[in-house]
Amino acid sequence: MAVRAVRGAVQLERDDAGHMDEQVGALLAAILERNALSADDLISIWFTATPDLHSDFPAAAARKLGIVDVPLICAQELAIEGAMPRVVRVLAHIESDRPRAEIAHVYLGAAAALRKDIAQ
């Protein structure tokens, strides 16, 4: 098994804990599904959120999905003028036999504009 990294992001409609859980949960589920992964394949996950999101920790959504024994960490994105607001980003380290070129990076909704080069 190789160690790989999977990227993803989602833009929230509002700063609300329930909405964040729903949207981040959907992002994580899509990452797992599109890469044929289970929680056992996860090594660690970094979450970042734009400075306008402060209703909850994005990692809380992972715990609610049953990802309970994987190291998670949350950090704040840089406050760059003109950046897309209300975005949660994910960098998941995984074990996978897939070649790097076959890793499916997942950018949901409007967040697809962030990485048109790798968004699926």
MOKA-V911584 format. One record per backbone hydrogen bond with DSSP energy under -0.5 kcal/mol. CO is the residue of the C=O (numbers start at 0). NH is the residue of the N-H. If there is no record, write none. Layout:
BEGIN
co->CO nh->NH
co->CO nh->NH
END
This chain:
BEGIN
co->1 nh->3
co->1 nh->95
co->3 nh->93
co->5 nh->91
co->6 nh->105
co->7 nh->89
co->8 nh->107
co->9 nh->11
co->9 nh->87
co->13 nh->15
co->15 nh->19
co->16 nh->20
co->17 nh->21
co->18 nh->22
co->19 nh->23
co->20 nh->24
co->21 nh->25
co->22 nh->26
co->23 nh->27
co->24 nh->28
co->25 nh->29
co->26 nh->30
co->27 nh->31
co->28 nh->32
co->29 nh->33
co->30 nh->34
co->31 nh->36
co->32 nh->35
co->37 nh->40
co->38 nh->41
co->40 nh->94
co->42 nh->70
co->43 nh->92
co->44 nh->72
co->45 nh->90
co->46 nh->74
co->47 nh->88
co->48 nh->76
co->49 nh->52
co->51 nh->53
co->56 nh->59
co->57 nh->60
co->57 nh->61
co->58 nh->62
co->59 nh->63
co->60 nh->64
co->61 nh->66
co->62 nh->65
co->65 nh->67
co->70 nh->44
co->72 nh->46
co->74 nh->48
co->77 nh->79
co->78 nh->80
co->79 nh->82
co->85 nh->11
co->86 nh->49
co->87 nh->9
co->88 nh->47
co->89 nh->7
co->90 nh->45
co->91 nh->5
co->92 nh->42
co->92 nh->43
co->93 nh->3
co->93 nh->95
co->95 nh->1
co->98 nh->101
co->99 nh->102
co->102 nh->104
co->104 nh->106
co->104 nh->119
co->105 nh->8
co->105 nh->107
co->107 nh->10
co->107 nh->110
co->108 nh->111
co->109 nh->112
co->110 nh->113
co->110 nh->114
co->111 nh->114
co->112 nh->115
co->114 nh->117
co->114 nh->118
END
